[in-house]
Amino acid sequence: MIDRRSFVLASMAALLPLRVSAGLCEPQLVPTTFDYGPAKLDIYAPDGAKNLPVVFFVHGGAWQFGKRSQVGAKPAFLLANGFCFVSIDYRMLPQADVATQASDVEKAYAYVRANIAGHGGDPKRIVGMGHSAGCHLIALTGMRGGLPGVAGLLLDDTRAYDLARLEKNGGMVRAYARVFSDPSQWAALSPANYVEGRNHPPTFIAYSRAQGRGEESKAFAERLRATGTKVTLFDGSAYTHTSINRDFGEDGDALTAAALAFLKSTVG
């Protein structure tokens, strides 16, 4: 029996380069890489694409680690479902603080918005997506207006929505305390601080069973809904903080199905 993912990969094999692994030939998506200034980004697009919606992805890694190539099944799945996919690098701690990282994300987005039409993407239908630290950065830049024209936000598992609230609730654990060491910056770096008084695009918020993710995600969703923002809240308590990102695009994955429905209703 051929499952959906095997069928997708097989159908794309004739169009994609091959790599040899353990004696087997497997289709490999090869992105086009660009330097947007502070760092580089990868654009994945089907041959002959035109005016496709775009998913703009920011990886996680505690603001200190990670790279744009760590995308798993996302590119193959999203291209097979009619999207272009972009994954970016941004400067890491300690080279760059979180405020600088957010600026990097905004510069990468501006580059993509200005150039994606040349790769078959629609600059008016870009959805920002991020996991963990990348989720925080997409939420922060999206809420404060740093992603102009963004059509939607897909937020995958962070508790860094409201740093002052996090500290009050005992959630400023050692890893967070190192990253957000200056309380005077908490307001500026908290996505929740930019919710009121602004219009926001439709937002999908997913959370895993990792400590504090559900409580902070629900509180953030409630604040957004109070402004009239269309919010989809996904209970990912069946996932770990790692698997909620790793499994995206895999056959039968519940988050993938819910996120695809959100994407189709928002920019499809």
C-alpha positions in Angstrom: 0.0 0.0 0.0 1.3 3.4 -0.9 0.7 6.2 1.7 0.1 9.8 0.8 3.7 10.9 1.5 5.2 8.1 -0.6 2.8 9.0 -3.5 3.8 12.7 -3.3 7.5 11.9 -3.3 7.2 9.4 -6.1 5.2 11.8 -8.3 7.9 14.5 -7.9 10.8 12.2 -8.4 10.9 12.7 -12.2 11.3 16.4 -11.7 13.7 16.5 -8.8 17.5 15.8 -8.5 18.4 12.5 -6.9 20.8 11.7 -4.0 22.1 8.3 -3.2 21.7 7.1 0.4 22.4 3.5 1.6 22.2 2.4 -2.0 18.8 3.9 -2.7 17.9 6.9 -4.9 15.7 9.3 -3.1 14.2 12.6 -4.4 15.7 15.7 -2.9 14.3 19.2 -3.1 17.1 21.6 -3.9 16.3 25.3 -2.9 17.7 28.4 -4.4 19.8 30.3 -1.9 20.0 34.1 -1.6 21.9 36.6 0.7 19.4 39.0 2.1 21.9 41.1 4.0 22.4 39.8 7.5 22.2 36.2 6.5 20.9 33.8 3.8 17.6 32.3 2.9 16.4 29.4 0.8 13.5 29.5 -1.6 11.8 26.3 -2.6 9.4 26.6 -5.6 8.0 24.2 -8.2 9.2 24.6 -11.8 6.9 26.9 -13.7 5.2 28.2 -10.5 3.2 31.3 -10.8 1.3 33.3 -8.1 1.5 30.6 -5.5 0.9 31.4 -1.8 4.1 31.4 0.3 5.0 30.0 3.7 7.9 32.0 5.2 9.6 29.9 7.9 11.8 30.8 10.8 13.5 28.0 12.6 13.9 27.5 16.4 16.9 26.7 18.5 16.7 28.8 21.7 17.8 31.9 19.8 21.3 30.4 19.8 21.2 27.4 17.5 19.6 26.0 14.3 19.9 26.6 10.6 17.6 27.2 7.7 18.2 23.7 6.3 16.4 22.0 9.2 13.0 21.9 7.6 12.2 18.2 7.5 9.2 17.3 5.3 7.9 20.9 5.1 9.1 21.8 1.7 8.0 18.6 -0.1 4.6 18.7 1.6 3.9 22.4 1.0 5.1 22.3 -2.6 2.9 19.3 -3.3 0.0 21.3 -1.9 0.4 24.3 -4.0 2.8 26.6 -2.0 6.2 28.0 -2.3 8.3 27.6 0.9 11.0 29.9 2.2 13.4 29.1 5.2 15.7 31.7 6.6 18.8 32.0 8.7 19.2 34.8 11.2 22.1 35.8 13.4 22.4 33.9 16.6 23.2 34.7 20.2 25.7 35.8 21.3 26.6 37.5 18.0 23.1 39.1 17.9 20.6 39.8 20.6 16.9 39.0 20.2 16.0 42.5 19.1 18.6 42.2 16.3 17.2 38.8 15.4 13.8 40.3 15.0 15.2 42.9 12.7 16.9 40.1 10.6 13.5 38.4 10.3 11.9 41.6 9.0 14.7 42.2 6.5 14.4 38.6 5.2 10.6 39.1 4.9 11.1 42.4 3.0 13.5 40.6 0.6 11.1 37.8 0.0 8.2 40.1 -0.5 10.1 42.1 -3.1 11.5 39.1 -4.9 9.2 36.1 -4.5 7.2 36.8 -7.6 10.3 36.0 -9.7 10.1 32.5 -8.2 6.4 31.9 -8.7 5.2 33.2 -5.4 2.5 35.8 -4.6 3.9 38.6 -2.4 0.3 39.4 -1.3 -0.2 35.8 0.1 2.7 35.2 2.5 2.1 33.4 5.8 4.8 33.7 8.5 5.5 30.5 10.3 8.0 29.7 13.1 8.8 27.1 15.7 10.0 27.7 19.2 12.4 30.7 19.1 11.3 31.2 15.5 7.7 31.2 16.7 8.5 34.0 19.1 10.2 36.0 16.4 7.4 35.6 13.9 4.8 36.5 16.6 6.9 39.5 17.7 7.5 40.9 14.2 4.0 40.1 13.0 2.3 41.7 16.0 4.3 44.9 15.9 3.7 45.4 12.2 7.2 44.4 11.0 5.8 42.0 8.4 3.7 44.5 6.3 1.1 42.8 4.2 1.5 39.4 5.8 -1.6 37.4 5.2 -1.4 35.1 8.2 0.7 33.8 11.1 1.3 30.2 12.0 2.8 30.1 15.5 4.2 26.7 16.5 4.9 26.3 20.2 6.5 29.0 22.3 5.8 30.4 25.8 7.6 33.7 25.1 4.4 35.7 24.2 4.4 37.8 27.4 7.7 37.9 29.2 6.4 39.9 32.2 3.6 37.4 32.7 6.0 34.6 32.3 8.2 35.9 35.1 5.1 36.5 37.3 4.0 32.9 36.8 7.4 31.4 37.5 8.1 30.5 33.9 11.3 32.5 33.4 13.4 29.4 33.6 17.2 29.5 33.3 17.3 29.2 29.4 14.8 32.1 29.1 16.5 34.1 31.8 19.8 34.0 29.9 18.2 35.1 26.7 15.9 37.8 28.2 18.4 38.9 30.9 17.3 42.6 30.8 13.8 43.2 32.2 13.7 46.7 30.7 13.5 45.0 27.3 10.7 42.6 28.1 7.9 44.9 26.9 9.6 45.5 23.6 10.3 41.8 23.0 6.8 40.5 24.1 4.4 39.9 21.2 1.5 40.3 23.6 2.5 43.9 24.1 1.6 44.8 20.5 -1.8 43.1 20.4 -4.2 45.9 21.4 -4.8 48.9 19.1 -3.7 47.1 15.9 -5.2 45.0 13.2 -3.7 41.5 12.9 -4.0 38.8 10.3 -5.6 35.4 10.9 -3.4 33.6 13.4 -2.9 29.8 14.0 -1.5 29.0 17.5 -0.3 25.5 18.3 1.1 24.3 21.6 2.8 21.1 22.7 2.7 19.4 26.1 6.0 21.1 27.1 5.8 23.1 30.3 3.9 26.3 30.1 3.2 26.1 26.4 -0.6 25.5 26.7 -1.2 28.2 29.4 0.8 30.9 27.6 -0.7 30.1 24.2 -4.2 30.1 25.4 -3.7 33.5 27.2 -2.2 35.0 24.0 -5.0 33.6 21.9 -7.6 35.1 24.2 -6.0 38.6 23.9 -5.9 38.3 20.2 -9.5 37.3 20.0 -10.5 40.2 22.1 -9.3 42.5 19.3 -11.5 40.7 16.7 -8.6 38.7 15.2 -9.5 35.4 13.7 -7.6 32.8 15.8 -7.3 29.0 15.4 -6.0 27.4 18.6 -4.5 23.9 18.2 -4.2 21.6 21.2 -1.0 19.8 20.5 -0.6 18.2 23.9 0.0 14.8 22.2 3.3 16.3 20.9 6.6 17.1 22.5 8.2 20.4 21.8 10.4 18.7 19.3 7.8 16.5 17.6 5.3 19.3 17.0 7.9 20.7 14.5 9.6 17.5 13.4 6.3 15.8 12.3 5.0 18.6 10.2 4.4 17.4 6.7 4.4 13.7 7.7 1.6 11.5 6.5 -1.3 11.4 9.0 0.0 14.2 11.2 -2.8 16.0 13.0 -1.1 19.4 13.2 -0.2 19.3 9.5 -3.9 18.7 8.6 -5.1 21.5 10.8 -2.4 23.9 9.6 -3.1 23.1 6.0 -6.8 23.8 6.5 -5.8 27.1 8.0 -3.4 27.9 5.1 -6.0 27.0 2.5 -8.7 29.1 4.2 -6.3 32.1 4.6 -4.4 32.2 1.3 -5.5 29.2 -0.7 
